[in-house]
Amino acid sequence: RHIYLSRKFFPFHISKFSLTKMAEALKQCKNPGCKKKYAESENNDQACKYHDGKPIFHDLKKGWTCCNQIAWDWDEFEKIEGCKTGKHSDKGLDLSGQGQDSFFKSSTVDNAKKAVVKEEQNIKSIEEFNAEQDRIAQKKAEEDAKKEKKPFVTAGGKYKCTNKGCLKEYDPNDPAQCGEEACKFHPGEPVFHDTMKSWSCCNKETWDWDEFMKFPTCQVGKHNPKLV
């Protein structure tokens, strides 16, 4: 098949190679981390930069098993440059060969897996975190019960409430400030999971710290003075 181009529109010299390239359909590279379009006539051992490992997605972290780079943002993850160089492929990287088996048994992948497993072991569910906090609070209460303590008195002669969400100073000699409904507080514990914040006693969650601090309390009772 011949291609004829008028010199009126193309006054410059066009080689056979250029005509072949113009008529050649571009292919889509399917190697991980590349995905570029390419002409087969220009494909060579240095044309493609790709990843020969697997992508890792753990919580908000993103990376590749073949690289020592971690990204939090999806756009940053996609911009991580390939760590291997080779030819483009419209069929994708062949992961079935002996080389791939040896790669996934390499120390690079083994270290990456160990890092993920170690981090997973340190991650606790909300129930586990709350249970641990209850045990810590109970142990502290038992230890405090063995010691004879007195209420902490501020410079102004007031007591300081230790109820969560209150923390106000109050006059121990004022009946109105020592009544059964004088204190508004949270009976539960604060819960922090990833960047989410909430109270175990309330059905409200937020990402913002200032908004979390402004959550209305959910219980009314007596002030609980700080003891020293």
MARVO-101378 format. One record per residue (C-alpha): residue number from 0; residue in one letter; x, y, z. Coordinates in Angstrom, 2 decimals. Layout:
N
PT    i  aa       px       py       pz
PT  NUM   A        X        Y        Z
...
This chain:
228
PT    i  aa       px       py       pz
PT    0   R     0.00     0.00     0.00
PT    1   H     1.43     3.37    -1.03
PT    2   I     0.95     6.69     0.74
PT    3   Y     1.11     9.89    -1.29
PT    4   L     1.56    13.25     0.43
PT    5   S     1.44    16.57    -1.41
PT    6   R     4.55    18.76    -1.10
PT    7   K     2.16    21.69    -0.86
PT    8   F     1.36    20.63     2.67
PT    9   F     4.65    18.80     3.38
PT   10   P     7.38    20.84     1.58
PT   11   F    10.09    19.07     3.57
PT   12   H    11.65    15.71     2.77
PT   13   I     9.85    12.71     4.31
PT   14   S    11.83     9.52     4.65
PT   15   K    10.49     6.00     4.29
PT   16   F    11.00     5.49     8.01
PT   17   S     8.90     8.56     8.87
PT   18   L     6.08     7.39     6.59
PT   19   T     6.17     3.98     8.24
PT   20   K     6.03     5.53    11.70
PT   21   M     3.09     7.78    10.76
PT   22   A     1.13     4.84     9.39
PT   23   E     2.04     2.60    12.34
PT   24   A    -0.65     2.19    15.02
PT   25   L     0.49     3.04    18.54
PT   26   K     0.25     0.31    21.18
PT   27   Q    -0.57     0.67    24.89
PT   28   C     2.13    -0.62    27.24
PT   29   K     0.68    -2.77    30.02
PT   30   N     3.80    -3.09    32.15
PT   31   P     3.08    -2.05    35.79
PT   32   G     3.92     1.61    36.36
PT   33   C     4.27     2.45    32.64
PT   34   K     0.98     2.36    30.64
PT   35   K     2.48     4.63    27.95
PT   36   K     1.66     4.45    24.24
PT   37   Y     4.53     3.44    21.97
PT   38   A     5.46     2.55    18.41
PT   39   E     6.86    -0.95    17.97
PT   40   S     9.51     0.38    15.62
PT   41   E    10.93     2.47    18.50
PT   42   N    10.63    -0.24    21.15
PT   43   N    13.96    -1.24    22.69
PT   44   D    15.57    -2.43    25.93
PT   45   Q    15.69     1.14    27.31
PT   46   A    12.23     2.34    26.23
PT   47   C    10.15     1.32    29.24
PT   48   K    10.48     2.09    32.94
PT   49   Y     8.27    -0.22    34.97
PT   50   H     7.83    -2.10    38.26
PT   51   D     8.42    -5.84    38.37
PT   52   G     6.91    -6.15    41.87
PT   53   K     3.41    -5.98    43.22
PT   54   P     1.57    -2.87    44.43
PT   55   I     1.05    -2.65    48.23
PT   56   F    -1.99    -0.90    49.73
PT   57   H    -2.04    -0.80    53.53
PT   58   D    -4.34     1.65    55.34
PT   59   L    -3.49     4.93    53.61
PT   60   K    -0.01     3.84    52.50
PT   61   K     0.74     2.89    48.91
PT   62   G     3.90     1.48    47.35
PT   63   W     5.55    -1.32    45.37
PT   64   T     7.26    -4.44    46.71
PT   65   C    10.20    -3.76    44.40
PT   66   C    10.85    -0.20    45.62
PT   67   N    11.66     1.47    48.91
PT   68   Q     9.22     4.31    48.31
PT   69   I     5.92     4.92    50.13
PT   70   A     3.21     7.41    49.13
PT   71   W     0.09     8.55    50.98
PT   72   D    -1.56    10.31    48.06
PT   73   W    -2.86     8.34    45.07
PT   74   D    -1.40    10.82    42.55
PT   75   E     2.01    10.57    44.25
PT   76   F     1.78     6.76    44.11
PT   77   E     1.11     6.83    40.36
PT   78   K     4.11     9.15    39.88
PT   79   I     6.58     6.71    41.47
PT   80   E     8.99     6.05    38.63
PT   81   G     9.57     2.46    37.58
PT   82   C    12.68     0.86    39.03
PT   83   K    13.34    -1.50    36.10
PT   84   T    14.17    -0.76    32.46
PT   85   G    13.23    -2.86    29.45
PT   86   K    10.97    -3.13    26.43
PT   87   H     7.36    -1.97    26.30
PT   88   S     4.79    -4.77    26.17
PT   89   D     1.14    -4.64    25.12
PT   90   K     0.59    -7.94    26.93
PT   91   G     1.99    -6.88    30.29
PT   92   L     4.85    -8.24    32.31
PT   93   D     5.21   -12.03    32.25
PT   94   L     5.10   -13.07    35.91
PT   95   S     4.95   -16.81    35.31
PT   96   G     8.63   -17.49    34.68
PT   97   Q    11.44   -18.63    36.91
PT   98   G    12.71   -15.08    37.30
PT   99   Q     9.44   -13.92    38.85
PT  100   D     9.45   -16.81    41.32
PT  101   S    12.95   -15.93    42.43
PT  102   F    11.99   -12.27    42.68
PT  103   F     9.12   -12.90    45.08
PT  104   K    11.48   -15.04    47.18
PT  105   S    14.05   -12.26    47.31
PT  106   S    15.02   -10.32    50.42
PT  107   T    13.39    -7.15    49.02
PT  108   V     9.94    -8.70    49.01
PT  109   D    10.56   -10.58    52.24
PT  110   N    11.51    -7.36    54.05
PT  111   A     8.48    -5.57    52.61
PT  112   K     6.16    -8.35    53.80
PT  113   K     7.73    -8.36    57.27
PT  114   A     7.25    -4.59    57.53
PT  115   V     3.56    -4.91    56.62
PT  116   V     3.00    -7.82    59.01
PT  117   K     4.76    -5.97    61.83
PT  118   E     2.60    -2.91    61.29
PT  119   E    -0.57    -5.03    61.11
PT  120   Q     0.35    -6.62    64.43
PT  121   N     0.57    -3.19    66.03
PT  122   I    -2.84    -2.11    64.74
PT  123   K    -5.64    -2.60    67.26
PT  124   S    -9.35    -2.60    66.70
PT  125   I   -11.57    -0.07    68.48
PT  126   E   -12.77    -2.82    70.84
PT  127   E    -9.20    -3.88    71.70
PT  128   F    -8.13    -0.26    72.26
PT  129   N   -11.09     0.48    74.51
PT  130   A   -10.60    -2.76    76.47
PT  131   E    -6.93    -1.91    77.00
PT  132   Q    -7.83     1.61    78.17
PT  133   D   -10.34     0.14    80.63
PT  134   R    -7.68    -2.21    82.03
PT  135   I    -5.21     0.67    82.37
PT  136   A    -7.82     2.83    84.10
PT  137   Q    -8.81     0.00    86.45
PT  138   K    -5.21    -0.75    87.36
PT  139   K    -4.55     2.93    88.02
PT  140   A    -7.69     3.18    90.15
PT  141   E    -6.60     0.17    92.21
PT  142   E    -3.16     1.67    92.75
PT  143   D    -4.62     5.05    93.64
PT  144   A    -7.03     3.44    96.10
PT  145   K    -4.08     2.13    98.11
PT  146   K    -2.75     5.63    98.58
PT  147   E    -4.38     8.20   100.81
PT  148   K    -4.87    11.32    98.72
PT  149   K    -6.38    14.75    99.19
PT  150   P    -8.14    17.00    96.68
PT  151   F    -5.86    19.29    94.72
PT  152   V    -6.54    22.93    95.63
PT  153   T    -5.85    25.67    93.08
PT  154   A    -4.36    29.08    93.93
PT  155   G    -7.92    30.41    94.07
PT  156   G    -8.97    27.81    96.65
PT  157   K   -11.00    25.72    94.19
PT  158   Y   -11.04    22.05    93.25
PT  159   K   -10.40    20.88    89.69
PT  160   C   -12.78    18.34    88.13
PT  161   T   -11.14    15.39    86.36
PT  162   N   -14.21    14.16    84.49
PT  163   K   -13.52    13.89    80.76
PT  164   G   -15.05    16.73    78.81
PT  165   C   -15.38    18.90    81.94
PT  166   L   -12.04    19.67    83.64
PT  167   K   -13.54    22.81    85.21
PT  168   E   -12.57    24.41    88.51
PT  169   Y   -15.34    24.60    91.10
PT  170   D   -15.93    25.83    94.64
PT  171   P   -16.22    22.85    97.06
PT  172   N   -18.11    25.08    99.52
PT  173   D   -20.80    26.06    97.01
PT  174   P   -23.70    23.53    97.10
PT  175   A   -24.77    24.54    93.59
PT  176   Q   -21.36    23.55    92.24
PT  177   C   -21.25    20.27    94.15
PT  178   G   -24.70    18.94    93.28
PT  179   E   -25.71    15.82    91.36
PT  180   E   -26.14    17.81    88.14
PT  181   A   -23.23    20.22    88.45
PT  182   C   -20.93    18.41    86.00
PT  183   K   -21.43    17.66    82.29
PT  184   F   -18.95    15.07    81.04
PT  185   H   -18.17    12.00    78.91
PT  186   P   -18.25     8.70    80.87
PT  187   G   -16.45     6.86    78.06
PT  188   E   -12.99     7.12    76.54
PT  189   P   -11.70     9.11    73.55
PT  190   V   -11.17     6.90    70.50
PT  191   F    -8.56     7.71    67.84
PT  192   H    -8.47     5.42    64.81
PT  193   D    -6.34     6.53    61.84
PT  194   T    -7.41    10.18    61.62
PT  195   M   -10.95     9.60    62.91
PT  196   K   -11.82    10.90    66.38
PT  197   S   -14.78    10.03    68.62
PT  198   W   -15.91     9.10    72.15
PT  199   S   -16.78     5.52    73.04
PT  200   C   -19.92     6.79    74.81
PT  201   C   -21.26     8.89    71.91
PT  202   N   -22.41     8.16    68.38
PT  203   K   -20.48    11.03    66.82
PT  204   E   -17.29    10.96    64.77
PT  205   T   -15.16    13.63    63.13
PT  206   W   -11.86    14.06    61.29
PT  207   D   -11.25    17.56    62.66
PT  208   W    -9.59    18.02    66.08
PT  209   D   -11.30    21.33    66.88
PT  210   E   -14.69    19.84    66.07
PT  211   F   -13.89    16.82    68.28
PT  212   M   -13.06    19.12    71.20
PT  213   K   -16.43    20.85    70.77
PT  214   F   -18.50    17.64    70.98
PT  215   P   -21.27    18.16    73.58
PT  216   T   -21.01    15.95    76.65
PT  217   C   -23.50    13.12    77.03
PT  218   Q   -23.88    12.65    80.80
PT  219   V   -24.66    14.76    83.89
PT  220   G   -23.39    14.10    87.42
PT  221   K   -21.17    15.32    90.24
PT  222   H   -17.74    16.81    89.76
PT  223   N   -14.87    14.42    90.46
PT  224   P   -12.01    16.33    92.16
PT  225   K    -8.39    15.84    91.23
PT  226   L    -6.53    14.05    94.04
PT  227   V    -2.85    14.36    94.87
